[in-house]
């Protein structure tokens, strides 16, 4: 696997992409090469803006471009920033309408998503660059005196550079996913996962259960697909979402499923029957495609509908979650089931509705197996 040597801070890179959008490609590339050459003369010390300008007499248009980019993003533009955009398809080069020989940068659809801080795009980059697994490792250790990449991430092709390590730590710090520890108000090289980092990892439930790096990668990939599914369902038209839930009910074994007319039937969205042993249970279902959590009055309303209907059981499906009051109200009430967003996504994956799985053969070298398979063969000695 190939990884970027350098990962930018996303807050700065977002501003950089917005500034590069519309700029001449050749101008930016020549400027990036100039700055990179100048930086190499500072013995790996970060130069100031004034020192850069003093060290090299930029051509007028490049000096203007340098200042424009720096003032908006706090970035000294070098080729590594452009390579990152190429790797993840964030920018494209388009010819000018009046002069086909001149090209300007344009944000791609994915680039626009990045500048809008799209969680899926961030997560895909985090997985590709091992940031997601680094964050999980920090959570597991709670405190770390630094990152030993050779020990934690054996898939890296060779010993990592200081820039490789520092840029990733800076990225996680910049996004507020980890924090540095201070001893007696002195900064030390230990890191803790933040509340924001724990909330982010929660979207990839099961990641810590991976037995090795490869399994963790697959679990993280599934988590990203769940994010995509959640985003899709959150924007689905409400009545279509009800039919989507009816399809899940069918896969779960429900029969005689009826989606009620628009506007509902006394707060009922779906009616269905389910066998329980030798009995058949009539059930009513409410479907809530809400972004906010479901509150206690919704559960009480369903309980009231149950009391005057032929059904003996009711369920509420939501893409979000339920308040604590909702869960407390049904704790000792077997007649009502609450299916939150995480459970709903689990059902979608379980029954393969709108998703498709792929199988891979993973091989492990086992020297002992060779000896076992050769034990009955008489191999001549030299």
C-alpha positions in Angstrom: 0.0 0.0 0.0 1.2 3.5 -0.8 0.7 6.4 1.6 1.2 10.1 1.2 4.5 11.3 2.8 2.7 14.5 3.8 -0.9 15.1 5.1 -2.0 18.7 5.3 -4.1 20.2 8.0 -7.6 20.0 6.7 -8.6 23.5 7.9 -5.7 25.1 5.9 -6.2 22.8 3.0 -9.8 23.7 2.7 -8.9 27.4 2.4 -6.1 26.5 -0.1 -8.4 24.6 -2.4 -10.9 27.5 -2.4 -8.1 29.9 -3.3 -6.7 27.7 -6.1 -10.1 27.3 -7.7 -9.9 29.5 -10.8 -6.1 30.2 -10.7 -3.8 29.4 -13.7 -2.4 25.9 -13.5 1.0 26.8 -14.9 1.4 29.7 -12.6 0.6 27.7 -9.5 2.9 24.8 -10.5 5.9 27.1 -11.2 5.3 28.9 -7.9 5.1 25.6 -6.0 8.4 24.5 -7.5 10.0 27.9 -6.6 8.8 27.7 -2.9 9.9 24.1 -2.6 13.5 24.9 -3.8 13.7 27.9 -1.4 12.4 25.9 1.6 15.1 23.2 1.0 17.7 25.9 1.7 16.5 26.5 5.2 17.8 23.2 6.6 14.3 21.8 7.3 13.4 24.9 9.5 10.1 26.5 8.7 10.9 29.9 7.1 8.8 32.9 7.7 6.9 34.6 4.9 9.4 37.6 4.9 12.4 35.3 4.7 10.9 33.4 1.8 10.4 36.7 -0.1 13.9 37.9 0.8 15.5 34.6 -0.3 14.0 34.6 -3.7 13.1 37.4 -6.0 9.8 36.1 -7.3 8.5 37.3 -10.6 5.8 39.8 -10.0 2.9 37.5 -10.9 4.3 34.7 -8.8 4.9 37.0 -5.8 1.3 38.2 -6.0 0.0 34.6 -6.2 2.3 33.6 -3.3 0.8 36.3 -1.1 -2.7 35.6 -2.2 -2.4 31.9 -1.3 -0.6 32.5 1.9 -3.0 35.2 3.2 -6.0 33.1 2.6 -4.7 29.7 3.8 -1.5 30.3 5.8 0.1 27.8 3.5 3.5 28.0 1.7 2.4 26.3 -1.5 4.7 23.5 -2.6 4.3 20.5 -4.9 3.2 18.2 -2.0 0.0 20.1 -1.7 -0.7 19.7 -5.4 0.2 16.0 -5.2 -2.4 15.5 -2.4 -5.1 17.1 -4.5 -4.2 14.8 -7.5 -4.2 11.7 -5.3 -7.7 12.4 -4.1 -9.2 14.0 -7.2 -9.9 17.4 -5.5 -8.8 19.6 -8.4 -9.0 19.4 -12.2 -7.4 21.4 -14.9 -9.9 23.0 -17.4 -9.0 25.1 -20.5 -10.2 28.7 -20.7 -13.1 29.2 -23.1 -11.2 31.9 -25.0 -7.8 30.3 -25.0 -7.5 26.6 -25.0 -3.8 26.7 -24.3 -4.4 28.3 -20.8 -5.7 26.0 -18.1 -7.2 27.0 -14.7 -7.8 24.9 -11.7 -11.4 23.9 -10.9 -12.7 22.2 -7.8 -14.1 18.7 -8.7 -17.3 17.5 -7.1 -15.2 15.7 -4.6 -13.1 18.8 -4.0 -16.3 20.8 -3.3 -17.4 18.1 -0.8 -14.0 18.4 0.9 -14.3 22.2 1.2 -17.8 21.6 2.6 -16.2 19.3 5.2 -18.1 16.3 4.0 -17.7 13.5 6.5 -17.5 10.7 4.0 -14.7 12.3 2.0 -12.8 13.0 5.2 -13.3 9.4 6.4 -12.1 7.9 3.1 -8.9 9.9 3.2 -8.5 9.0 6.9 -8.7 5.3 6.0 -6.4 5.6 3.0 -3.8 7.4 5.0 -4.1 5.3 8.2 -5.4 8.3 10.2 -8.5 6.4 11.2 -6.5 3.4 12.5 -4.1 5.7 14.3 -7.0 7.4 16.1 -8.4 4.0 17.1 -5.0 3.0 18.5 -4.8 6.2 20.5 -8.2 5.5 21.9 -7.2 2.0 22.9 -4.0 3.1 24.6 -5.6 6.3 26.0 -2.2 7.8 26.4 0.8 7.5 24.1 4.4 8.8 24.4 4.6 8.9 20.6 3.7 6.7 17.7 5.8 3.7 16.9 4.8 3.1 13.2 7.1 0.1 12.8 5.3 -1.7 15.6 1.7 -0.5 15.0 1.5 -0.4 11.2 3.6 -3.1 9.6 2.1 -2.4 6.2 4.2 0.6 5.8 6.9 -0.2 3.2 9.8 1.3 5.1 10.6 3.2 8.2 8.5 6.4 8.2 10.0 9.9 8.0 9.6 12.6 10.6 7.4 14.6 8.2 5.2 11.5 7.7 4.6 11.2 11.5 4.4 14.9 12.4 2.0 15.8 9.6 -0.5 13.1 10.7 -0.3 14.1 14.3 -0.8 17.8 13.3 -3.8 16.8 11.2 -5.5 15.1 14.1 -4.7 17.9 16.5 -5.9 20.5 14.0 -9.3 18.7 13.7 -9.6 18.4 17.5 -9.7 14.6 17.3 -6.8 14.3 19.7 -5.2 16.6 22.3 -1.7 16.9 23.8 -1.1 16.2 27.4 0.5 18.8 29.7 2.6 18.0 32.8 2.9 21.0 35.2 1.9 23.3 32.3 4.7 21.9 30.1 3.8 20.3 26.8 4.9 16.6 26.5 4.8 14.3 23.6 1.8 12.3 24.8 -1.6 12.3 23.1 -5.2 11.5 24.2 -8.2 11.1 22.1 -10.7 13.9 22.6 -14.5 13.8 23.0 -14.8 14.8 19.4 -12.4 12.0 18.4 -14.5 9.4 20.3 -17.7 10.6 18.7 -16.0 10.3 15.3 -14.8 6.8 16.0 -18.3 5.8 17.3 -19.4 5.9 13.6 -17.1 3.0 13.0 -18.4 0.6 15.6 -16.5 -2.6 15.8 -13.2 -1.1 14.6 -11.4 -2.0 17.8 -12.5 -5.6 17.5 -10.3 -6.2 14.5 -7.7 -8.8 15.2 -5.1 -7.4 12.9 -4.5 -4.4 10.7 -6.2 -6.0 7.6 -9.4 -6.8 9.5 -9.5 -3.2 10.9 -9.2 -1.8 7.4 -12.2 -3.9 6.2 -14.2 -2.9 9.3 -13.4 0.8 8.7 -14.4 0.4 5.0 -17.8 -1.0 6.1 -18.2 2.0 8.4 -17.7 4.4 5.5 -20.3 2.6 3.5 -22.7 2.9 6.4 -22.0 6.7 6.4 -22.9 6.8 2.7 -26.1 4.8 3.3 -27.1 7.1 6.2 -26.6 10.2 4.1 -28.7 8.7 1.3 -31.5 7.6 3.6 -31.5 11.0 5.4 -32.3 12.7 2.1 -34.8 10.2 0.9 -38.4 11.4 0.3 -40.5 10.5 3.3 -43.1 8.3 1.6 -40.4 6.5 -0.3 -38.6 5.9 3.0 -41.8 4.2 4.3 -41.7 1.7 1.4 -38.0 1.2 2.0 -38.9 0.1 5.6 -41.7 -2.1 4.3 -39.0 -3.9 2.2 -36.9 -4.5 5.3 -40.0 -5.8 7.1 -40.6 -8.3 4.3 -37.0 -9.6 4.6 -37.5 -9.9 8.4 -40.5 -12.3 7.8 -43.4 -10.0 8.1 -46.5 -10.7 5.9 -49.6 -8.8 4.7 -47.5 -5.6 4.7 -49.5 -2.4 3.8 -48.1 1.1 3.5 -51.0 3.5 4.5 -52.0 6.4 2.3 -50.0 9.6 2.5 -50.9 11.4 5.7 -51.1 8.2 7.6 -53.9 6.3 9.3 -54.2 7.8 12.8 -50.4 8.0 13.0 -49.8 4.6 11.4 -47.5 4.4 8.5 -47.3 0.6 7.9 -49.5 -2.3 9.0 -48.1 -5.8 9.0 -48.4 -9.3 10.5 -45.7 -11.5 12.0 -45.8 -15.1 13.1 -44.7 -15.8 16.7 -44.8 -19.6 17.2 -48.3 -20.7 16.3 -49.8 -17.2 16.7 -50.0 -14.3 14.3 -49.4 -10.9 15.7 -50.9 -7.7 14.1 -48.4 -4.9 14.3 -48.5 -1.2 13.4 -45.3 0.7 12.5 -44.4 4.3 12.5 -41.6 5.5 10.3 -39.7 8.7 11.3 -37.1 10.0 8.9 -36.0 12.7 11.3 -32.5 14.1 11.8 -33.3 14.9 15.5 -33.9 12.3 18.2 -37.4 11.0 18.7 -39.0 12.3 22.0 -41.3 10.6 24.5 -44.6 12.0 23.2 -44.1 10.1 19.9 -43.9 6.8 21.9 -46.9 7.8 24.0 -48.9 8.5 20.8 -48.1 5.1 19.4 -49.2 3.5 22.7 -52.5 5.4 22.5 -53.1 4.2 19.0 -52.4 0.6 20.0 -55.0 0.8 22.7 -57.8 1.5 20.2 -56.6 -0.7 17.3 -56.7 -4.4 16.5 -52.9 -4.5 16.7 -51.1 -5.9 19.8 -47.7 -4.6 19.0 -46.1 -1.4 17.6 -42.7 -0.4 16.4 -41.0 2.9 15.5 -38.2 3.0 12.9 -36.0 6.1 12.7 -32.8 7.1 11.0 -31.7 9.1 14.1 -32.1 7.9 17.7 -34.5 8.0 20.7 -34.3 10.2 23.8 -33.6 8.6 27.1 -37.2 9.1 28.1 -38.3 7.0 25.1 -36.1 4.1 26.1 -37.2 4.3 29.7 -40.9 4.3 28.7 -40.6 1.0 26.9 -38.2 -0.8 29.3 -40.9 -2.9 30.8 -43.3 -2.7 27.8 -42.9 -5.6 25.3 -45.7 -4.2 23.1 -43.5 -1.5 21.6 -40.1 -1.8 19.8 -37.7 1.1 19.1 -35.4 0.7 16.1 -32.8 3.5 15.9 -30.5 4.5 13.0 -27.7 2.2 14.0 -30.0 -0.8 14.2 -31.7 0.1 11.0 -28.4 0.3 9.1 -27.5 -3.1 10.6 -30.7 -4.5 9.2 -30.0 -3.1 5.7 -26.5 -4.7 5.7 -27.8 -7.9 7.1 -30.5 -8.4 4.4 -28.4 -6.8 1.6 -30.9 -4.1 0.6 -29.0 -1.6 -1.6 -25.6 -3.0 -0.7 -23.5 -5.7 -2.2 -20.7 -7.6 -0.4 -17.4 -8.7 -1.9 -15.3 -11.7 -0.8 -11.5 -11.8 -0.8 -9.1 -14.6 -0.3 -6.5 -13.5 2.3 -3.4 -15.7 2.5 -1.0 -16.1 5.5 2.4 -17.7 5.2 2.7 -20.6 7.7 6.2 -22.2 7.7 5.0 -24.9 10.2 2.4 -26.1 7.6 5.2 -26.8 5.1 7.0 -29.0 7.6 3.7 -30.8 8.4 3.0 -31.4 4.7 6.5 -32.7 4.0 6.8 -35.0 7.1 5.9 -38.2 5.2 8.3 -37.5 2.3 11.8 -38.8 2.5 14.0 -35.9 1.5 17.6 -37.0 0.7 20.3 -35.3 2.8 23.1 -33.5 1.1 
